[in-house]
Amino acid sequence: MSKYGTIPISSSSSDAPPPGSSPLDFISRAKACGASALATRQPWRELADPKALAVPRGLGDAYLRARANLAHFSMNYAIVVLGVVFLSLLWHPFSLIVFLACMVAWVFLYFLRDVPLALFGHTIGDGVVLAVLSALTLILLLLTGATGNILTSLLVGLVLVLLHALLHRPADSIDEEAGRWYTSVTPPQPY
């Protein structure tokens, strides 16, 4: 009788290593975390939908669009900016190695993490992790001597993200999602 696909209830061997100690367990956990982290990213077709592009009607509409899209497409935007920086570093091998080392930190501390990060008994929020990783990556890359190239690629990536955030009309359901990171400011009522 085959037991393929069944979950063992107990181990018959007392010499079995504890769960999570083998490299294969680590790889399978990393794949599962990667799949769940990438699940928070929105579909690229939704991001690149040309029918959803339109000029905002005013400054207020532009602000609301940017706020909603930055919250809704945050993972996609992070991937776009990091991709632009990566492409710009192809001609600077040492900077590319430093960037890849920073990417490993990004993967384990931001993208694949499914539980809140705790440091000295205090829970660290996603915004703090994002800010620290961004600053650390920028400082380390600037120390490699590719300063102009890195700053230009960051500027190009940020301009692309901001242009998309302003021009992409968010779906109605995205406005509720924007409330995760931003508190809404209600205008004062006229007397």
Contacts in CASP RR format, 6 or more apart in sequence:
PFRMAT RR
TARGET T0000
AUTHOR 0000-0000-0000
METHOD contacts of the structure
MODEL  1
MSKYGTIPISSSSSDAPPPGSSPLDFISRAKACGASALATRQPWRELADP
KALAVPRGLGDAYLRARANLAHFSMNYAIVVLGVVFLSLLWHPFSLIVFL
ACMVAWVFLYFLRDVPLALFGHTIGDGVVLAVLSALTLILLLLTGATGNI
LTSLLVGLVLVLLHALLHRPADSIDEEAGRWYTSVTPPQPY
19 25 0 8 1.000
20 26 0 8 1.000
20 29 0 8 1.000
30 112 0 8 1.000
33 112 0 8 1.000
33 113 0 8 1.000
33 114 0 8 1.000
34 111 0 8 1.000
34 112 0 8 1.000
36 114 0 8 1.000
37 75 0 8 1.000
37 111 0 8 1.000
37 112 0 8 1.000
37 113 0 8 1.000
37 114 0 8 1.000
38 75 0 8 1.000
38 111 0 8 1.000
40 75 0 8 1.000
41 75 0 8 1.000
41 76 0 8 1.000
41 79 0 8 1.000
42 72 0 8 1.000
42 73 0 8 1.000
42 75 0 8 1.000
42 76 0 8 1.000
44 76 0 8 1.000
46 52 0 8 1.000
47 73 0 8 1.000
47 76 0 8 1.000
47 164 0 8 1.000
47 168 0 8 1.000
49 168 0 8 1.000
52 168 0 8 1.000
52 169 0 8 1.000
53 167 0 8 1.000
53 168 0 8 1.000
53 169 0 8 1.000
54 167 0 8 1.000
54 169 0 8 1.000
55 167 0 8 1.000
56 62 0 8 1.000
56 65 0 8 1.000
56 166 0 8 1.000
56 167 0 8 1.000
62 166 0 8 1.000
64 175 0 8 1.000
65 165 0 8 1.000
65 166 0 8 1.000
65 167 0 8 1.000
65 168 0 8 1.000
65 169 0 8 1.000
65 170 0 8 1.000
66 162 0 8 1.000
66 165 0 8 1.000
66 166 0 8 1.000
67 178 0 8 1.000
67 182 0 8 1.000
68 170 0 8 1.000
68 174 0 8 1.000
68 175 0 8 1.000
68 177 0 8 1.000
68 178 0 8 1.000
69 164 0 8 1.000
69 165 0 8 1.000
69 166 0 8 1.000
69 168 0 8 1.000
69 170 0 8 1.000
69 174 0 8 1.000
70 77 0 8 1.000
70 161 0 8 1.000
70 165 0 8 1.000
70 178 0 8 1.000
70 181 0 8 1.000
71 174 0 8 1.000
71 177 0 8 1.000
71 178 0 8 1.000
71 179 0 8 1.000
71 180 0 8 1.000
71 181 0 8 1.000
71 182 0 8 1.000
72 170 0 8 1.000
72 174 0 8 1.000
72 177 0 8 1.000
72 178 0 8 1.000
73 164 0 8 1.000
73 165 0 8 1.000
73 168 0 8 1.000
74 181 0 8 1.000
75 111 0 8 1.000
77 161 0 8 1.000
77 164 0 8 1.000
77 165 0 8 1.000
80 157 0 8 1.000
80 160 0 8 1.000
80 161 0 8 1.000
81 154 0 8 1.000
81 157 0 8 1.000
81 158 0 8 1.000
81 160 0 8 1.000
81 161 0 8 1.000
82 103 0 8 1.000
82 106 0 8 1.000
84 153 0 8 1.000
84 154 0 8 1.000
84 156 0 8 1.000
84 157 0 8 1.000
84 160 0 8 1.000
85 99 0 8 1.000
85 141 0 8 1.000
85 150 0 8 1.000
85 153 0 8 1.000
85 154 0 8 1.000
85 157 0 8 1.000
86 96 0 8 1.000
86 99 0 8 1.000
87 153 0 8 1.000
88 149 0 8 1.000
88 150 0 8 1.000
88 152 0 8 1.000
88 153 0 8 1.000
88 156 0 8 1.000
89 95 0 8 1.000
89 96 0 8 1.000
89 99 0 8 1.000
89 141 0 8 1.000
89 146 0 8 1.000
89 149 0 8 1.000
89 150 0 8 1.000
89 153 0 8 1.000
90 96 0 8 1.000
91 149 0 8 1.000
92 144 0 8 1.000
92 145 0 8 1.000
92 146 0 8 1.000
92 149 0 8 1.000
94 144 0 8 1.000
95 141 0 8 1.000
95 144 0 8 1.000
95 145 0 8 1.000
95 146 0 8 1.000
95 149 0 8 1.000
95 150 0 8 1.000
98 140 0 8 1.000
98 141 0 8 1.000
98 143 0 8 1.000
98 144 0 8 1.000
99 137 0 8 1.000
99 141 0 8 1.000
101 140 0 8 1.000
102 133 0 8 1.000
102 136 0 8 1.000
102 137 0 8 1.000
102 140 0 8 1.000
102 141 0 8 1.000
105 133 0 8 1.000
105 136 0 8 1.000
105 137 0 8 1.000
106 133 0 8 1.000
106 137 0 8 1.000
109 117 0 8 1.000
109 129 0 8 1.000
109 133 0 8 1.000
110 126 0 8 1.000
110 129 0 8 1.000
110 130 0 8 1.000
110 133 0 8 1.000
113 129 0 8 1.000
116 123 0 8 1.000
116 124 0 8 1.000
116 125 0 8 1.000
117 123 0 8 1.000
117 124 0 8 1.000
117 125 0 8 1.000
117 129 0 8 1.000
118 124 0 8 1.000
138 150 0 8 1.000
138 154 0 8 1.000
141 150 0 8 1.000
142 150 0 8 1.000
END
